[in-house]
Amino acid sequence: MSYAVIKTGGKQYRVAEGDIVEVEKIVANEGDSVELGEVLMVVDGDNVIVGAPFIDGAKVTAKVCAHGRGKKIKIIKFRRRKHYRRQAGHRQHFTQLEVTGISA
């Protein structure tokens, strides 16, 4: 089984061909193909290639399936006995990708 570790949106993801992953928002239309060039590691059976920090010439291609927003996160700041309370909410944007190929 082959897989790759990629970096996008400040986070690292372990992806294999056919996987569907939710990453930080990427500016692309639904149905578009995107190339993720920051590949940290590629594993193909017993063959392991590790970058320093990235692998030159390696890329992961993926198709944009959808865009969306995650679950709401509540932010609460509270100081007891001080009449201080702040509430806010946040929904993070994401892009859903289907991995179509890994090349190293």
Backbone bond lengths (Angstrom), bond angles and torsions (degrees), N, CA, C in turn:
res aa  C-N    CA-C-N  psi(-1)  N-CA   C-N-CA  omega(-1)  CA-C   N-CA-C  phi
1 M - - - 1.452 - - 1.534 108.87 -
2 S 1.314 115.82 131.32 1.458 119.32 -179.94 1.520 109.97 -106.84
3 Y 1.320 114.58 143.09 1.454 120.26 176.67 1.515 108.63 -149.80
4 A 1.337 114.88 168.87 1.457 120.59 179.64 1.515 108.44 -137.44
5 V 1.329 115.48 155.20 1.463 121.99 172.65 1.523 105.88 -111.12
6 I 1.353 115.31 120.25 1.461 120.47 -177.42 1.517 109.62 -118.14
7 K 1.323 115.21 161.17 1.457 121.14 176.90 1.525 107.99 -121.43
8 T 1.315 116.73 126.11 1.457 121.96 175.51 1.519 108.63 -153.49
9 G 1.308 116.51 137.87 1.456 120.71 179.42 1.510 113.66 65.73
10 G 1.345 117.51 26.49 1.457 120.61 179.28 1.514 114.28 78.68
11 K 1.323 117.90 5.68 1.462 121.82 179.84 1.528 109.19 -125.26
12 Q 1.328 116.23 161.09 1.454 121.46 178.82 1.523 109.30 -112.66
13 Y 1.329 115.43 141.13 1.463 121.54 -177.24 1.523 109.11 -132.71
14 R 1.325 115.82 141.60 1.465 121.83 173.96 1.523 105.83 -98.48
15 V 1.328 116.85 117.81 1.455 120.90 -174.98 1.520 110.26 -127.50
16 A 1.324 114.99 148.05 1.459 122.49 173.47 1.521 107.22 -127.37
17 E 1.312 116.05 163.66 1.457 120.19 -178.86 1.528 109.73 -63.54
18 G 1.337 116.44 129.78 1.464 121.91 -178.12 1.518 114.06 95.61
19 D 1.323 118.01 -11.18 1.465 121.51 179.09 1.520 110.98 -69.50
20 I 1.324 115.86 149.42 1.461 122.25 171.92 1.521 106.64 -114.44
21 V 1.346 116.40 120.54 1.459 121.43 -177.08 1.520 109.80 -125.93
22 E 1.327 115.87 150.19 1.463 122.09 175.26 1.521 107.69 -104.58
23 V 1.335 116.19 117.66 1.456 122.33 -178.95 1.521 109.00 -117.35
24 E 1.326 116.23 170.89 1.456 120.45 175.12 1.523 109.53 -57.50
25 K 1.316 116.85 153.43 1.464 121.70 -172.48 1.528 112.47 -54.76
26 I 1.341 115.19 129.95 1.461 123.25 175.41 1.522 107.10 -113.88
27 V 1.326 116.99 135.33 1.465 120.99 -179.40 1.528 108.31 -79.80
28 A 1.329 116.43 96.44 1.458 123.69 177.59 1.523 107.38 -162.19
29 N 1.319 116.68 153.16 1.458 121.02 179.08 1.523 110.21 -80.99
30 E 1.355 115.36 157.59 1.459 119.66 177.24 1.521 109.40 -64.47
31 G 1.318 115.92 136.92 1.454 120.93 -178.02 1.519 113.60 93.14
32 D 1.341 117.95 -15.21 1.458 121.46 178.93 1.527 110.47 -70.83
33 S 1.320 115.04 156.72 1.457 121.24 174.30 1.527 108.22 -102.17
34 V 1.326 116.68 133.97 1.461 121.12 179.65 1.529 108.67 -123.07
35 E 1.339 114.93 151.06 1.457 121.07 176.87 1.522 108.65 -111.86
36 L 1.306 116.23 129.40 1.461 122.22 177.89 1.525 106.58 -106.38
37 G 1.330 116.19 109.88 1.454 120.73 -172.24 1.513 115.55 -94.01
38 E 1.326 117.99 -11.61 1.465 120.19 -178.77 1.529 109.25 -88.51
39 V 1.333 115.50 77.76 1.462 122.23 -178.70 1.520 108.24 -96.93
40 L 1.324 116.80 121.60 1.461 122.68 -177.11 1.529 112.61 -89.25
41 M 1.351 116.34 -34.68 1.459 120.10 -176.15 1.516 109.66 -156.87
42 V 1.319 116.39 143.42 1.455 122.04 174.85 1.522 107.67 -129.33
43 V 1.340 115.87 130.57 1.462 121.77 178.69 1.522 107.39 -121.20
44 D 1.344 115.95 124.68 1.462 122.00 177.23 1.525 107.58 -130.70
45 G 1.308 115.65 92.23 1.465 120.50 -175.90 1.516 110.12 68.01
46 D 1.345 116.94 -118.97 1.467 121.46 178.11 1.519 112.10 -90.26
47 N 1.334 117.53 -9.12 1.461 122.32 -178.31 1.528 109.14 -85.63
48 V 1.330 116.65 116.21 1.465 122.24 -179.04 1.524 108.68 -118.72
49 I 1.345 115.99 125.15 1.462 121.23 176.73 1.523 107.40 -116.01
50 V 1.327 115.94 122.67 1.465 121.26 -179.02 1.519 107.90 -116.17
51 G 1.328 116.70 132.49 1.455 121.67 179.94 1.508 112.33 -86.73
52 A 1.343 114.38 170.37 1.459 119.68 178.57 1.518 110.50 -138.23
53 P 1.303 123.18 77.24 1.468 126.19 -4.39 1.527 113.22 -85.28
54 F 1.364 119.01 -21.25 1.454 121.08 -178.36 1.524 110.34 -113.26
55 I 1.331 116.35 159.40 1.456 121.86 177.54 1.524 107.61 -90.31
56 D 1.338 116.27 124.64 1.464 120.95 -179.96 1.525 110.03 -66.80
57 G 1.339 116.38 129.47 1.458 121.77 176.34 1.507 115.44 81.32
58 A 1.310 118.25 -5.15 1.464 120.61 179.75 1.518 109.78 -84.61
59 K 1.332 115.18 145.62 1.460 119.23 176.92 1.514 109.79 -153.52
60 V 1.316 114.31 155.87 1.458 122.34 175.64 1.520 106.44 -119.95
61 T 1.322 116.77 125.67 1.458 120.26 178.21 1.525 108.55 -100.51
62 A 1.329 115.22 142.25 1.459 120.62 -178.16 1.516 109.50 -145.84
63 K 1.327 115.40 156.18 1.456 121.96 177.44 1.526 108.18 -107.39
64 V 1.336 116.44 135.29 1.463 121.18 179.37 1.530 107.85 -76.84
65 C 1.332 116.40 116.64 1.466 121.01 -179.80 1.524 111.01 -88.23
66 A 1.340 116.83 -45.61 1.465 119.72 -175.10 1.520 109.68 -162.55
67 H 1.315 114.65 162.71 1.454 123.04 170.10 1.518 107.06 -117.03
68 G 1.329 116.88 151.56 1.459 118.83 179.84 1.508 111.56 -167.20
69 R 1.331 113.96 -172.07 1.454 120.90 177.63 1.518 108.09 -128.94
70 G 1.325 115.33 141.49 1.460 121.12 -177.35 1.516 112.68 -76.21
71 K 1.321 115.77 -175.29 1.455 121.26 177.71 1.526 110.18 -66.98
72 K 1.319 116.34 153.55 1.463 120.66 -179.39 1.526 110.18 -73.09
73 I 1.324 114.43 134.54 1.457 121.83 175.21 1.516 107.32 -108.66
74 K 1.334 117.43 128.45 1.462 121.03 179.13 1.513 109.91 -92.09
75 I 1.318 114.89 132.92 1.459 121.70 177.16 1.522 106.79 -112.04
76 I 1.329 117.74 122.93 1.459 121.89 -178.33 1.523 109.01 -128.91
77 K 1.327 116.27 126.68 1.459 121.97 172.76 1.515 106.43 -113.35
78 F 1.319 116.61 132.40 1.462 120.34 -174.16 1.519 109.83 -147.28
79 R 1.334 115.92 131.69 1.468 121.32 173.23 1.517 107.23 -122.21
80 R 1.323 115.16 118.65 1.455 118.25 -176.79 1.525 111.27 -68.54
81 R 1.309 116.23 144.07 1.466 125.92 176.49 1.530 113.04 65.00
82 K 1.320 120.31 12.68 1.464 121.71 -176.44 1.529 112.59 -118.21
83 H 1.322 118.25 5.64 1.470 123.17 -176.96 1.518 110.95 54.96
84 Y 1.334 116.72 41.40 1.451 121.43 -178.37 1.517 109.24 -125.85
85 R 1.331 115.50 120.53 1.464 120.20 176.24 1.519 108.38 -152.72
86 R 1.320 117.09 130.06 1.455 122.23 177.97 1.526 108.11 -129.18
87 Q 1.318 116.11 136.61 1.454 120.91 176.97 1.521 108.69 -128.63
88 A 1.301 115.42 141.95 1.459 121.65 175.51 1.514 107.79 -150.82
89 G 1.297 115.59 164.75 1.455 121.00 177.06 1.517 109.59 -132.19
90 H 1.321 115.96 160.10 1.466 119.80 -179.19 1.517 109.00 -149.84
91 R 1.340 116.29 136.54 1.462 122.62 173.01 1.518 107.86 -124.32
92 Q 1.318 116.08 118.46 1.457 121.74 -175.83 1.528 110.59 -82.15
93 H 1.331 116.99 136.37 1.464 122.04 175.62 1.531 109.34 -76.48
94 F 1.346 116.55 144.75 1.454 119.82 177.08 1.524 109.78 -141.54
95 T 1.325 115.26 163.57 1.449 123.05 174.17 1.514 107.31 -123.24
96 Q 1.333 115.39 131.90 1.468 120.58 179.27 1.530 108.02 -96.02
97 L 1.332 115.81 122.93 1.460 121.96 -177.13 1.522 110.69 -116.14
98 E 1.336 115.89 143.64 1.452 121.69 170.84 1.527 107.19 -111.26
99 V 1.333 116.73 118.94 1.455 121.78 -176.37 1.529 109.02 -73.56
100 T 1.351 115.83 124.91 1.472 120.02 -177.72 1.519 112.72 -107.53
101 G 1.324 118.45 -21.32 1.462 118.66 -179.80 1.514 113.34 -166.41
102 I 1.333 114.96 150.71 1.466 122.23 176.53 1.518 107.27 -127.74
103 S 1.337 116.58 124.83 1.457 119.67 176.72 1.521 109.23 -130.71
104 A 1.338 115.59 135.98 1.465 120.01 -178.19 1.511 109.96 -123.44
